Structure formats: C-alpha cells, structure tokens
Amino acid sequence: MANQADPSMTRPTIDRLSRALEGAGLVRDRGNGIFELHPALTGYLRASIARAADPALLDLWTRAFVDVMARFAGALAPGELYEQRVPFHVHGANFHHALTQAERLKLDTPFAALVQSLAAYAQNTRDFAGAARLFTRLADARRDAGDEEREAGAYHQLGIIAQEQRDFAAAEQWYRKALAINEKQGNEHGAASTYGQLGILAGLQERFEESGQWLIRCITAFARCNDQHEAARNASNFMVTYRNAPAHTREKLAARWHEAGLGDLPKIDPNESPS
C-alpha cells in the first residue's frame, strides 16, 4: 500500500518497517511480500489517515488498501472453510470496508473480487441470506454499469444459493434471468454453465427427462467451447440423472444421448452425486 501511494517508499524501507512491526507483534508475515496486520493496527492507521490526509492523498491510500484487500480476499475465495475461517475472522471488517470503498471509487475488478470472496465465505458458513445480499448488490451494480456479463454471473450465483436452500422456484427464476442475458450476448460458455445448473435443478425435482435434456445441451455447448473438463463433469451429472430415472425414462435419455452424437454412455458410478 505504501509503495502504491508513495513511490519514494522503497521495498527495503518497507521491509525494515515490516520486520519491526512483526517483532512488535503487530503484523504476521504471510509470504510473497504480504503481511497480515493486526486489526487494532488496521483501525488505527485508517483513522489516522482519515484525520491527517488531504482528500487526494486519502484516495491514494484508499485505492492501495482496496487493492491489497481485494487480492488477499481473492486468494481466499476458492478455499475450504477451514482455510477461510481465521483470515475472515481477523479481516472480515477490512474486507467489508474495502468493498464499500471499491464501490465508491468505481474500482470494478476489486469490487467483484471482494464480493465473490465474501459471498463464498458466507455460502461456506451457510449464511445464505448474507451471500444473497452480496450477489444482489453485485447484480445491481453491474446492471447500473451496463456490464451484462457480470450481471448474469451474479444471477447465476443467486440461483445456486436458492437451490442450496431448496427454493427451487426461485433458483429457476434466477437461472433463467442469467440464461436470457448470456444467450442474448452469444456467451455460449456462460449459457452452458446455466444449462448444467438447470439440469441439476430438474434432477433434484425428479424431472429426469427434462434434466437430461438440459445436461445434454450443456455438454454439447461446453464441447463446442473446447472446455472438456466441464463437458466431462456434466456428463457425470447426466449419468446421475440416468441412474436415478425409472427404466422407461432411461430409454428416452439414452436415445437423446445418442441423437446428440455423444457416443457410448459413460459407466455409472453408484456413489456419484451431481456437482
């Protein structure tokens, strides 16, 4: 942050200061030149800068703070709950403050990274209401900015949250909002992801033929996008639907699979569930 706000602050100078703070127990070295600040120090620095700095300098420091917090949060987003719990406990207030400042300063990339990370943590802790508020905030901001791709992505995530709460009607509404945007934009990869979720959703409601149709549409779209990993993952989801379907529906699903030119049906894993 210091280097971004004041280029005269050299790396050796910052490192000497960081080592002194670490020795005092105020920061912890997390590697790669990043130090985790004790929350008491974070709050003190923020308050001190706000009192002492002129608006232009304050914005420079705020941008640097947002950038560091967004990169830190982004690195935590894909982690498991046990990996996220302590950093979010220590820095949760900083992440939320950074999010507010990113929105104020119209810093789109940090804003999206912070929302994604905070929402992922909320989902992992089963705070679905909190995750929904964050993705609604992202959807509204992206709609106002005319960024339809990220707006669609937020709707897709809201569908997943509703699905996890087994609010299937709401989940379908969110997925279809995302799908309408992706198809209008010609975003086949984004549409394929939503086809897959609609397939899983139909399967959870035992609408097996409909589930198979969505999943085949998903698989073929991912194949056209050369995303073999997602095509294979959704082929596994198709086989979960196939395994759970009654015999007469299995025949229809197998016929649709072959009509789509997908070759032989994959083998069924009896322990597999949709992902």
N, C-alpha and C positions, 0 to 999 in steps of 0.2 A: 504494500500500500504506500509506504513512504517513497519507494523508488518511482512509482507511478505519479504521485502527487508532486514530488520534488526531485527532478533528475540529478541534482547535486548530491543526493544521498546515495553513496556508492555501496556496492554489495559488501565490501569489507567492513565499512562503517556499520551497516545494518547487522552484519553477522556479529560484530563485537557487542552491539547493544542487545541482540537476541541472546547471546551467551550470558550476559549479565542478568537479563531478566529471567533466564532459565535457572541460573544459580539462586535467584531470589524466590523461585517457586511460582513465578507469575506467568510463565509460558512453558509449553512442552513441545519438544522437537518431534514433528511427525514425518520428517524426511523430505527430500526434494526442495529444501529451502522454505518449507512451510512450518510455522509454529502455531500451536493452539494456544490462544490467550485465555487466561483465567477470566471468567465472566465479570468479576469485580473490576479488573483492569479494563476490559472492553467497555463497560459502562462509564468508567471514569474518563477514558480517552474520548468517548463520544460526547460526553457532557462538556469536557474541557474545550474540545474543538468548537462545539456549538457556541460556547460563550466567547471564545477568543478570536475566532476566524472571521474574515470578511466573507460575504456570500459566495464570491467566485472561488476562494480557496476552500471553503467548506464543501462546495460541489465537487472539487477535485478529489478531496479526501473521501467524500461520499461515494463517488464513482469507483475509486480504488477499493473501498470497503465492500461495495456491492460485487465487484469483480471477484475478489478473494472469496467471499462467502458463497457466491454462485458456483465457482469452481469446486470448492470444498463440498457443497451440497450435491453438486452433480456427480462427484465421485462416490458419494454415499448412496445415491438413488437406487442403483441396481443391487445393493447389498441385502443380506438377510437381516431379520430383526435384531439378532444378537450383535451384528456388526454396526447397526444404526443406533442402538439404544443409548449408549453412553454419549456419543457425539451430539445426538439430538437433545439429550437431557442437558448437556452443557451449553450448547449453542442454539437451541431452539429459538430463543428470543432474538438472537442475532440474525438467524435466517429470516424470521418474520419481519424484522426491521429492514433488512436488506431488500426483501420483496417489496415492501412499501416504497422504499427509495427507488428501486428499479422501475416501478410503475410511474413514480413522479417524474423521473428523469427520462422516461421512454427508452429504457435500455432493454430491448426486446429479448435478446439472447439470454442475459442473466435472469430476466423476469421468468422466461419459460423454464430455465434450469431450476430455479428456486421453487416454482410451483410444482414441477414434476417431482422434485425430491421431497418436498413437504407432503405432497399428496401420496407418494409411495409409502412414506413412513406412516401416514395416517391409515392407509389401507392395511399395512402390516400390523398395526396395533388395533385393527378392527374399528377404527374411528371413521366409519363410512360417511357420517354427516360432515365431518371435517374435510375429508377427501372430496366430497361432492361440492362443498363450498369453494374449495380451491380451484377445481376444474371448471366450475361455473364462472368464477372470476376470470380464469384464463379464456374461456369461450367468449365472454362478454368483451374483454379487452381486444381479443383477436378480431371479433366481428366489427368493433368500432374502428379498428385499424385497417379493415379490408383484407386481413390475412386469412383467407378461407381455408387454406390447408391446415393451419394450426387450430382454427375454429373447429374443423371436422375432427381433428385428433382429440380435442377436448370432449366433444360429444361422444366419441368412441369410448373414451375412458369413463365418462359418466354412465354409459351403457354397461360397462364391466362392473362398476360399483353397484348399480341397481341389480345386476344379475347375481352378484355375490350376496345381496340381501334377499334374493329370490323374489324380487319385484319384477317379474318377467314382462309385464305390460310396459312398465317404464323403460326397462332395458331395450325392448324392441323399438320404442319410440326414439330413444337416443341413437341407437344404431342406424335407424332409417334416416335420421337427420344427417348423420355423418356420411352415410352412403349417397344421399342425394347430392351433397357437395362434391364428394370425390368423383362420382360419375359425371357430373356436370363439368368438372375440371379435366376429365380424362385421366385422373390419377388412378391407374389400374392397380398399382401396388397397395395404395391406401384402401381402395374398394375391396381388394382381395382379403385384407385383414378383417374387414367388417363382414364380408360373406362368411368367413370362418366363424366369427362370433355368433352370427345369426344361425349358423348350422348347429353350433353347440347349444345355443338357447333353445332351438326347436327340439333337439335331442333330450334336453332336461325336462321338456314338457311331453315327451314320448310322442312327438310328431315326427316319427322316424323317416318317413318318405321325404317330407319337407327338409328335414335335417340333412339327408343325403344329397338332395338337390343343391342346397346352399354349399355344402362342403365340396362337391364336385366342381361347382362354379369357382370356388376358392382355389382349389388345387390347380385347375387349368389356368387360372389367371396368374397364380404365382409361377407356374411353369413358363408362361409367356414372358414374365418379368425376369426369368433366369434366377429365381430365388428357390433353389432346390431344397434348401433347409426347411423353409416354411411349407413348401409343397409336400415334403415328406411328413412333417409334423401334422399337417391337416389330413394327409392320407391315413395316419394313425387314428385321428379323431373320427374319420369316416368309418374305420373298422370298429371303433367303439359303438357307433350308431348301428352298424351292421350286426354286431354281436348281440345288442340289446333288442333288436327288432324281432317281431314274430316272423315265422317262416315265410308266410305269403309276401310280407314286405321285403324280406331278404332277397327274394327272387327279383322284385322290381329294382331294388338297389343295385344288385349285381348287373342287371340289364343296363341300367343307366351308366354304371361304371364302364362297361364295355362300349356302349354307344359313344362315350366321351373319348374313346381311344386311349384309355389308361392302362391297357394290358391286363395281365392277370391280377386278381385281387391279392393284396398282401396277406400274409398269415396273421391270424388273430392272436393277440396276446391277452390271455384271460384276466390278467391283473391290471390292464391298462385302463386309465380313465382320461376323458378329454382334457386337453391343456390349451 
